[in-house]
Amino acid sequence: MVDIVHRVGIKAPASDVYAALSRIDGLAGWWSQAATGDSKVGGTIAFRFHTEAGEEIGGFDMDVLELTPEQKVRWRVKGG
């Protein structure tokens, strides 16, 4: 299987970016408001997406594989 690696330039402190990628409230603030689960290594994060009327239209789950503060966040798609 091919790995997908995203590298995005962002003008913000590394601590802010890491918080947005490594915590449920951070992920819910920019990716999916319906992000739930355990964002610690070994946990699973569920991302769900909804229409404006609130109808679920899809989603996926990610296993949290690695968290290196202010440097690296690594997930693996579990399903979806």
Protein Blocks (a to p, Z undefined) as FASTA:
>chain_A
ZZddddddddddfklmmmmmmcfklmmmmmmmcbgcjfbghiacddddddfkopafbdcd
dddfbdcehkbccdddfbZZ
